[in-house]
Amino acid sequence: MLRDTWADIHLNHIQDNLIQIRETLPNHVKLMAVVKANGYGHGDLESAHMAEQAGADVLAVAYLEEALRLRSYGMKLPILILTPIDAEYVHLAIENDLMLTVTNATWFKEMRKYKPTASAKKLLIHVKVDTGLGRIGIQSIEEWDKLVPWLKAPDIEVDGFYTHFATAGKADTTFLELQTSRFMEMMEWSKKSGLHIRHYHCAGSAAALRFPNLAMDMVRIGAAMYGFYPEKLVQSVKLKPVLSLHSKLIQVKKLRKDEYLGYDNSYQAEEEQWIGTVPIGYADGWSQNMQNSEVLVNGQRAKVVGKICMDQLMVKLPGPYAEGTQVTLIGRQGAEEITFAELAAHIGSVAQEISTSLSARVTRKYKDVEEAWTKWGNRTKLKPFKKAVM
């Protein structure tokens, strides 16, 4: 590690979280572990291996490139790509045993230019329907009827039919109930079509934890793998945070009353005070929205003051600490803790925006590697991954 800013990632917590979640589900329900966006910033390969160790049945990613990366490192679990791919790359999906999300008949028409019907290997498809999130998916029975003939081709296999909830993490379930009703109606379309569909799934992390009755054939667990979930609304599990973020003071100085610091004179001292500089900034993913948030120094809270710079930020210290003193931006020091939930509330977002924003400049230090690898009886035959850093 060549710099004083790093993230500790406890791989055994990924396993613990998934095992807890698995225990809340009916035995027949499959678990899809979502490792998109570099495993929500925690490491895609590492997260995928830990998910497999914990008994995940399927992996999911957002894009084709992410799936190919997992395959190139030897991951054998089925992988669903959640975002439709360009039709011209269908051969890569087939060659690498990848399942594709499809949202309209037009894609199939284009795809046939690159995959003749007579080709032997089947293409595995999950149909996405839009029940209210408004992102991607079929909305009407007319769209479905146009799609069905393509799905009945002999070289196509419909492995899944799914939707995604917009408000599963909110206390008010009114809109979730509306989406559920719409999905049930759409499922009837699929069943009347005569197609054999292996899996119906609608529940992501929050819905799976709050409403086991919505588990259907499979649940998609992404955020909860990493300890992000609506704790106040979920009593069935106590998930552990996987990532903590740390740095060190690289300079400590005294700021006199009325002196300024930061770009645009963004902070003025109301009294004499000690200021510490920390080597993390918005190029590391610690955006200017984090101004006025807090960090931990020697077990005490210290406020971020002035505009956050590209590579550094400044904090108002409780006293004249030594340079080199550890700073915790996410995690615990003594009795104090700064959580993802606290920071997400500060910026008006969600925990996963913070974790996925941490750039490659922040070294990932993987903890408990050997413990994580052996804890659940070496369920996988894959060789242990290298203790990589980003």
Buried (B, 14 or more C-beta within 10 A) or exposed (E): EEBBBBBBBBBBBBBBBBBBBBEBBEEEBBBBBBBBBBBBBBBBBBBBBBBBBBBBBBBBBBBBEBBBBBBEBEBEBBBBBBBBBEBEBBEBBBEBBBBBBBBBBEBBEEBBEBBEEEEEEEBBBBBBBBBBBEEBBBBEEEBBEBBBEBBEBEBBBBBBBBBBBBBBBBEEBEBBEBBBEBBEEBBEBBEEBEBEBBBBBBBBBBBBBBBBEBBBBBBBBBBBBBBBBBBEBBEEBEBBBBBBBBBBBBEBEEBEEEBEBBEEEBBBBEEEBBBBBBBBBBBBBBBBBBBEBBBBBBEBBBBBBBBBBEBBBBBBBBEEBEEEBBBBBBBBBEEBBBBBBEBBEBBEBBBBBBBBBBEEBBBBBBBBBEEBBEBBEEEBEBEEBEEEBE
